Amino acid sequence: MDRKLNFLKGIKNPKRIIHHLITLIDDKFKLTEVAKTREGGQRIVINSWDSAKDSRDFVILAHIQRYEWVLPYVKGLYVLDAGCGSGYGAYHLAKGGANLVVGIDISIKAINFARKYYKAKNLFYLQGDVCNLGFKDNYFDAIVSFDVLEHLNSRDQEMFVSELARVLNIGGTLYIGCPNATVSMKNNPHHLKELTKIEFMSLIAKNFSIIKILGQDILKDGIRQKENWLNVFYDLSFQDLVIVEEECDKCYGLLAICKAKR
């Protein structure tokens, strides 16, 4: 079966999903840097991939780097972007060689924006709850999910990770990331539960075998010594951000590569 043409057949409640697919685009949802919505609080929005890489904004650069990092691993695969936000990352994966990408987000405004500005023939967007995914078991070859966990409470985090394991195909891989609570400024009102490295690993290990834990960090000297460094524009470039294995518990971001337990 060609999943690109028939992926709706793999959804438990196709009528509900089809309703979301034909929802009209809200033209009042304009292009902004951070789109705030009722459902979930925050969404990063970029004008173009190249312009985002030229940004000096730490938050935008960090989001871009995660999708560039994961792209080589998902080429030719059927991919779920769980918590896709405004769609720029799912679009990058679809255009970069993934066979099919499905982006899901709880915010209908974010999904409408993604459908309007980040379209590709092998890319579909669905509005839905990541803690209750509508797909059948063992459906995706790979799942990516960045900066979603911290927007959930402890109970929902466990439900979310369990759902990811359920819809991931046998032999498939999860690429997941979140801020490191040890380093975080802890002043984001949209973050319900940030995780330390130990908490992050403990949560994932309930449903996955962890292949590797990585950290996302800044090379540039002196940034962390500045007051409120995570929330201020500094003279950063894309090359100043790195993903490392060493001392990732001290990095501002945590990433994990995992296989589902069977």
C-alpha angles and dihedrals in degrees: 000000000000103000091194090065100029106033091121088070088067093060120097095221107027095171091060092048093046088055089057092047093059096043110131118252115252104231090192089070097093131191110276136158095243116017113203117204136177092243108066101346109240139047127175113223125189132190095221138343094247094048090049091053088054091052121112090209111117094208095051093045091051093052092048094048093056093057092045089051094052098041098087090053097055103044111131093011137113104248137193118205101200109202094012095173113190092355104247093122096046088049091052091053093046094049092041097062112286111140094224132355126196116192119197128187135163093229113086089195091057091046092049089050091050092049090052102042106022107047129155134160092243095045129088129179126207131185110225150116116280089209091061108033116189097219128107121250121284093014108138131055092210138009127203123191124169128179096356104106095066091057091061132074120240095268093048091046089060092046091048095052091045091053092049090054091049097053096040113102121243105274091017125133134231121211109192135166143176140165118285109247090206091065102026122114087231093214102107108115091202093061109091099176124008119193135221118220091263092049091046092052093044092052095048095043091065090073107011142052106235112228098179141353117210137180132223114215148157121257097194113106121240100017096112092050090063119095115258089001096169094057102042131083111246133174095274129150131196089257090061092069120080139179112220142173097211120090092347089161086073095049122101093235133043125210130184135193110204145173122213117251114240 
